[in-house]
Amino acid sequence: MPKVHIRKKKISKDRQSIYLDFSPPLTNSQTGKPQRYEFLGLFVYDKPANAWQRKHNTETNSLVENIRATRQLDIQNRKFGFIADRTREQSFISYYNDYIRSKGSLPNDNLSMSLRYFTEFAGKDVNFFDVDQFLISDYRSYLLGRPGLGRRGRAISYNTASNYFAKLRTVLRRAHKQKLLTEDICNTVDPINPKETHREILELEELQALANTPAKPDVVKKAAIFAGLTGLRFSDVHGLTWEEVRGVPGKYKLQFVQEKTEGAEILPISDQAMELLGERGEPHQKVFKELTYSSMRYCFEKWIKDAGISKNITFHSFRHTFATLQLELGTEIYTVSKMLGHRSLKTTQIYAKVKDKMKIEAAGRIKLKL
């Protein structure tokens, strides 16, 4: 079990700053990263010159020892499956918000909207103490009632409810993994399983037409065509940085962590896809740095219409298009599954059902002489 030690470091004016040393380091519940030290903002005098300074040192040392003992008790409680009251009183909503910020999510994307619906249901003053299977089960029922927020108040779809609930489950599992919740609530409350829907896709000729059609802003077009050539989700395209783009001509690849699954991926990409990215920037910079959810929604409909396409195409349609065209052009379904980052082949098999053209061709393969 980690031990908490009191350490001191000399600072100005003959004083010593006091901090805690965790050995071995603990995992910070907010960042998910190892944390070795906790600086308390307290000090003692190195050589107290009078009674007041000696009293200050005595009181400060006593306070620091109490803090150390509290931290040690917290660690012990977590080891045995308990959560300290101090942790349970922390804001679950703030934790949810911190998770959203760590993912670089946009105001109107699914992750941000999932929090908006949760706070609409449960309020903004939800602590970890309040989060249990009864609250989450009631929220599940609330989503299935298809509520609607915003000016229009339009009811969400069943699959949107499924998506928002799945986002919450991800946050709950993360909190449990970080010992902020004693119970994995996801094991006691069923998910909202999505229903299979019609997936709108582009024919190869339509994808080509879009590549030849200008769009404003141009970054939206480049990002969408890039998704059509790589199969990436919007969240992964939006978050892609230059340090994740590697390789040489003929062997380019993306080495990144999927936003949805948090799985590490290595995805080969074509030279043509690489050309869409333009001039390389600094390693930490986003590849599509001007891409926003609002700009995409603003120009998407006009761009699709200008290309002479009447289908209801969204950004995610380009991922569907990539998968379906790969299968149609003869790529094995196992390979397509790996390129999409799917954990299960069953997920990829959905795309095998999409193409009517493939069904028609299959229907004509068995011929009898009658």
Protein Blocks (a to p, Z undefined) as FASTA:
>chain_A
ZZddddddddehhiacdddddddddddfklopacfbdcehiacdfbacbfklmmmmmmmm
mmmmmmmmmmmmmmmmmmnopacfklmmpcfklmmmmmmmmnopafklmklmmmmmmmmm
nopabcfklpcfklmmmmmmmmmnopaedjkopacdfklmmmmmmmmmmmmmmmmmnopa
fbdfklmpccddddddddddddfklmmmmmmpccddfklmmmmmmmmmnopafklmmmpc
fklpgcdehiaccddddfklopacdddddfklmmmnopaddfklcfklmbcfklmmmmmm
mmmmmnopabdcdfklmmmmmmmmmmmnopafklmmmmnopabfklmmmmmmmmmmlmmm
mmmmpccdZZ
